[in-house]
Amino acid sequence: MFLAHKNPDKGIQYTTNHRGINMKRKLFRTVIITIIVICLCLFVACKKAEPTEEKSPLEKRVSTYHDGVYVGANEDFTVSFITGESEKLIVIDGEVGETARFATLTVTPLASSLFNNTYTYLLKGENGEKTGELVKDVIGASFSAEVGDISSIGKMLTLSVVAEGILDSEITLTDKMTGTIGWKEALSIAAKEFADLITAESDTGNLPREIYIKLVNALADEEAPFYYYVSFIKSPSDYWAILLDPITGEVISKKA
C-alpha cells in the first residue's frame, strides 16, 4: 500500500506501507493453510466412509473359515500353516461369537527324540519373513505358534524349525489353495445342496446354526487329497455336512 504525503522541498511523495502488505500476506497464508486442512479432513472422512462389503445372511452365520492352507514335510517334521477367521472362544453351540483373524503354524516331529527340544521358527515368504517360538501343545504330539500379521511377507515359501545348537531343519511349503474355489463359493454350493433344510429352519430370517468352512485332508499327510468341508452346526450331535472337490466344487459326499 502506498501513502502520499507532501514534502515542502520535494513536493508530493509516496511511501510504502510495509506493515499493511505484511498483514495481507499473513492473511493470505492463513486462508491457504485453512483450505488445505479442510481438504485433508474431507479426504480422511471420505476414506472412512467407504462402505464395507455387506455380508449375506448365511455369511453372517460363518464362525470359522480357511482362506490359506500351506503344508510341507521332510525327514524330521510335518508342517501345516492355516490362515482364516474363527471365533475367539470356540464353542460348538450353533451361535456365532466374536471372531478374529488367525494364522496358526503347527509342527509335528516324526521321531520321539525330537519332542524334548525347544524350538523357534523362521517363516519365509516372497517379500519378507516372520520368526518366533514354537510351544508344545498340551493335547497332541506337536508344537504350534500363532503368527502375527503376515500380509507383508506375501506367498509362503519355506519354514525352518530350529533347536539352537542341535537342529536347523528347513521345509518347503506347498500352497493347497492354488487353483481352488474360495470359501464363499464353497458356502454357496453347500447352501444350494441344503436349500430345503435351510428354508425350513430359517422361517424367522435367521438360521439357528453356525457354519464351518475348512480346507482339510482325511489324513495328516501332505500327499493326501484335500476337500472343502462345510458344516452347518446346531450342536455336536446335530449338524449337516458336505465335502466338496476344492477345484471343481463337485459334491463328494454329504450328511444331513
N, C-alpha and C positions, 0 to 999 in steps of 0.2 A: 504494500500500500504506500502511496506517495502522498506527502503533506506539503502544502505550499505555504511559504512564509516570505515576508518582504524584508530584504536587506537594504538599508539606506544607501549603501555604496554600490551594491551589485544588482539591485532590483529584485524581482520575484525569483526565488529559488525553490527547488523541490528536494526533499529529503525522503529517504526510505524508512517506513515504519517496520523495522525488523521484528519487533515484538508481535505485531499483528500477523505477519507472514508465518512466524513460527507457530503461533496458535492455530492457524489454519492447517498447517502441515500436521500438527499433532492430532487435530480433529479428524483429518483425512485418514491418518494411520489407524486411529481408533475405530473408525467406521469400517475400514477394510478388515481389521482383525475380528471385529464383531461378526461380519458377514461370513468369514472363514469358519469361525467357531460354530455358527448356526448351521452352516452346510455340513460340517463334520457330525454334529449332533443328529441332523436329519438322516445322514448316511448310516450312522450306527443304529438309529431307530428302525430304519428300513431293513437293515440286516437282521435285527432281532425279530422283526415282524414277518419274516419269511415263513410261510406255513410249513409245518412238518407233514410228512406223509401220513395220511389218515389210515389207521388200521381197520381191516374188515372185522365184522363181529366174531368170526372164527379166529382171526389172528390175535384178537384180544384174549382168547382163551388159551393161547400157547404159553406154557410155563417153562418149556425148555426147547431150544433148537440148536442144531450144529450148523455152522457156516464155514468151518475149516477143519479138516482132518488130515494129519500127517502121520505116517508110520515109518518105521525102519528097524533094522536088526543087524547084528553082527555076531561074532562068536561069544561075546560077553553079555550082551543085553538085547532085549526088545524094547522099543520105544513107541509111544503114541503122544501126539500133541494135538489137542482138540480145542477149538475156539467156538464161541457162540454166546448164548444168553440163557440164564436159568434163574430160578428163584434163589434169593439169598438164603432162605431157610427152606430146604426141600422137604415138603410134607405131601404125601400122596393122599390127597383128600378131595380132589375134584375142584379145588379153588386155586386161583392164580394169585399168589402173593407178590410182594415186591421183587422185581427182577433186576439183574445186573449182568454186565459182560463178564465172561470168564475166558481164561486161556490156561488150560491145565496140561502140564507135562508129566507123563508117567513113565518111569524107567523100571524094568523088571530084570533083575540079574538071572543069568542062565546057569549059574553054578553056586552051590551053597557057600563056598568060600568068599563070595563077593558080597554077602549080606552083612558082613561085620565091619565094612568100611564106612567112612564118612565121605560124602560126595558133593561136588559142586558141578555145575553145568555151564557150557558155553553154547548158546543157540545162535547160529549164524544164518543171516538172511542175505538177500541180494544187495540190500542197502545199509546193513548195519548188523549189530549183534546185541544179545542180552546175556547176562550172567547172573548166577545166584546159587543158592544152596538147595540141595535135594534132601527132603525129610522122609524118613522111613514111615510108611503107612502103618497105622495102628491095626487095621484089618487088611490082610493080603500081603503077599510077598513081593512088595515093590516099594519104590521111592517116588515121591512126587513133589511138584512145585507149582504155585500159581505165578505165572509170568505177567509182569506189568505190561503197560501199553506197548503193543507190538506193531502199531500202524506205521511206524517209521522205518522198520527194517525189511519190509517187502516180503517176497516169497521165501519160505523157509528152505534152507539147503542142507545143513548138517547140524548134528548135535554132538558135542564132546562131553563125555562123562569122565570126571577127573577125581581120583583119590590121590591127594598130594603125596608125591614120592613113591607111589605104588602103581598107579594105573592112569593112563590117558587114552580113552577109547573113543574113537570117532565113528559116528553112524550117519550114513546118508539117508535123508528123509525123502519120502515119496508122497506127493500131494494126491490124496484119494478123491478130492473134489474136482480134479481136472476133467472137464467134459461132462460133468453131471448136471442134472437139473438142480435148481435151488430149493431151499426149504419151503418157500411159499408155493412153488409149483407142486411139490410133493404133498403139501396140505390140500391144495385144490383137487388133486387126483383122489386123495383119500376121502375128501368131503363128498365127491360125486359117488364114490362107492358106498358110502354110508348115508346117502342123502335121506332115505326114508326114516332111518333111525334119528338123524339129526332133527328132521322136521317134527317127529313125534315128541321129542324131548325139549324142543325149543318154542313151544306154544306161547311162552311168556317173553320171547325175544332174547333169552339168554341161556345158552346151552350149559347145563349144570355139570360140566366136565372140564378138566384141564387136558391140554394136548401136549404130548411129547413128540418131537421130530428129530430123530437121530440118524446119523450115518454109521452103521455098525457092521461088523462081520461076525459070523457064527462062532468062529474060533479066534483065540488070541494069536493070530498068525498073519504076518504081512501078506502072504500069498492067498489067504482065504478070500473069497468074493465078498464085496461089501454090498449092503442093501440099505435103502431108506426104511426105517422103522417108524411108523406113525401110529400113535396110540391115543385114544380118547378115554380118559380115566375118570371114573367117579370114586372108586376105592380100589385097594389092591386086588379085590376079587371081582370087581365089576368094571370091565373095560372092553373096548373094541380095539383091534389092532390090525395093521396091514403091513406087508412087506412089498416094496417096490424096487424094480430094477432102477438103479440111480442114473443110468444113461438114457433109457427109453421111457421110463415111467410105467412100464408094464407091471401089472399086478402079479406078484409071485404067489402070495397066499394071504388069506385074511381070516380073522376070527371076530365074531360078533355075538 
